[in-house]
Amino acid sequence: MKLIDTLPVRRIAFLGDYLPRQCGIATFTHDLRTHFQERYADLDTFVVAVEDRPGEYDYPSEVRYTFDQNSRSAYVQTARYLNESGVEVVCMQHEYGIYGGNSGEYVIDLLDRLKMPVITTFHTILEKPSPDQDRILRAIADRSAFVVVMSERGRQFLENIYEIEPEKIVVIPHGIPDVAFTNPDEAKAGFGLDGKKVVLTFGLISPNKGIETAISALPEVVKKHPDLRYVVLGATHPNLIREHGEAYRTSLVRLAEELGVAEHVQFHNRFVEKEDLLQYLQMADVYLTPYLNAAQITSGTLAYSVGSGKAVVSTPYWHAEELLADGRGVLVPFGSSEAIAEALIHLFDEPDYRNKLRNEAYQYSRQMVWHETVGSYHRLFGYSVTNRLDLNADALPTLKLDHLYRLTDSTGIIQHARYTLPHREEGYCTDDNARALLLASWLDTDGEIVDARIPWMIDVFASFLNHAFDPQVGRFRNFMSYGREWLESFGSDDSHGRAIWALGGLIARTRRPDLRAWAQDLFNRSIDKVLEMTSPRSWAFTMLGLSEFLHRYPGDRHKQELRRELGDRLCALLRQTARPYWYWFEPILTYDNARLSQALLCSDVPEHQLVGLHTLEWLRDVQTAPEGHFRAIGSEGFYPMGSEPAVYDQQPLEAAASIGAYLAAYAYSGLDIWREAADTAFAWYLGKNDTGLALYDESSGGCYDGLQPHSVNYNQGAESCLAYLMARAEIRAAQVQQQTSQKKSEKNSVKAK
């Protein structure tokens, strides 16, 4: 099947820790989801939050589900929740420490059970991982449709150290707020720092941040710039608090006092929200990140400072090396208070140089604003769904008849369902039992599976049609109650035509002489009645049944003449209705449309076949969305001439009808475009559609009853189930025929040599 560039994704779950948990990943998850929802307000996005202290956080409304990071069973339960929530894509944040088990291995239990694509953002990528860390990151990447890193260094590590496929890795910069380029002096008064030179460090305070190195640099700096103030913003890391309390912060305060710079250092000991952080950044002249370890692949605080147009002094950890390259900041050696002092003095001595750094950083960061970042994620979500559903033409979903059996009892197939349960109150109908008989006769001779229940079902469905036929009027009744009482004296024209099609299919395929004899008798007694009918679909279904019959008995002149007569009627309708902009048999497109063209294509009359091909070409264009996927005519208004086609609700019946017609066009013309059109229509069942949701339910073997603007109709009635199974059967038959032809061609080629 051809790959469509991207599909619309309507429901997305963001998985990670979340505010108010004090963690950089929680902040990122919050910001990503918030800005995503702002840009794509029509989408349904929500959060699944992993918790270190279950029940202690007061989450906002977008958090719909939480689970304990240390409970292994909770990961399995979370996967079940996501699978049943209608989510199309999960966007997961990964950091070893936020998931339970050895190096966070419990998250693999969740990923193993998810049925939708997962996009994983790696926030930590270690250059020298432990064996467990290496194994777990590889396992996460293997279970992800794509993995996101925020820097080129991260991409290189994933490729070279963890051996992740390059095509699976996507670089999306850390998002930043889109703020104006401002003069820091204008914001200082609000912090009591008017007239001061301000250096800012922000983040959860812990020993690896190198703040003691920065404080040790201050004595030299304040000699030249006594009006300097160093603001250390952020709460102590919660894990450090639990183990050691505020001992580390106290040691920093003591160091400032010992060096005689206590009046130049301000500790703002609190966890700040984004809005507060932006105000702090606005008033800072220089942003300082004196981290002690190179192994930091991503720094959200660094990204925010660059995005705010700050002059940045930083040690050369990995993200800083990349983000501050080409004159966008100043890099100093790890642990060197002398180098930090020299850099700060130079920046405050040379305001023009400082402003140059600010401008370079700000201009570069425009590609990192949240609007751009969430756009990249949105496109990636669409690609992940598309790639997951891009099926090899020979790789159909495994045939599963569970739901067909579930709907069938000793009377026939029950026409409606509530979710997957047969809805007995609605009873049975000839329409569905005719479809079921046709399908069962295909399955019985296809050879894909051997199942004793298929012959039993053929008897059940045939018996239903036998009982449905009223010899007094020569018509099939359609609706029967669950109590086996007929609800009408005769059914619709269409149901009569479908019954004839099913009988013709059985005559052509069954290996049982007794069943063929019965079908021929009923076929002959019911077929001439169609000449009294006015429904174009009853004519088309009957023509399809006649084509099946004539495949076995091609010399039957009466059946040939009847098929020609019905084909002439369809062509006459087209001549009456067609306009330069409307090449169809009726002034409205409703349901089972493509069967009209298919019936003519299956004729042996050249004029009929050409009309079938040309009308199908017109219909194919109508049923193709601008993005290239199949779009069925919606049942909420259909498509009247001179109007616009309804987009919803799209019915499984239309895809099945189109597949049958497209394959008939392929058989007639030999043009690959029709095979491709059939593949595209079949992909509609698997999620390549306007909503990006699969209609086929692989767990039940059934098919949802319709595609709606933001979801599916979760009932799985007989018509939908049969439509999917018939579509699959026709695609498989075409594959088998093509493979057989290829083998014959190869064999003949060998003989010729």
PyMOL commands that set and color helices and strands:
alter all, ss='L'
color gray80, all
select helices_A, chain A and resi 24-39+72-83+96-98+102-104+107-113+131-142+152-160+166-168+185-191+207-209+211-224+238-244+247-258+262-264+274-283+300-307+318-323+337-349+351-368+370-389+402-407+424-426+430-446+453-468+493-509+513-532+536-552+557-577+594-601+606-622+652-669+672-686+718-752
alter helices_A, ss='H'
color red, helices_A
select strands_A, chain A and resi 11-16+44-51+63-68+89-94+118-122+146-149+169-171+197-202+228-233+265-268+286-289+311-314+330-331+417-418+421-422+428-429+469-470+475-476+479-480+588-589+639-640+696-697+702-703+706-707+712-713
alter strands_A, ss='S'
color yellow, strands_A
deselect
rebuild
show_as cartoon
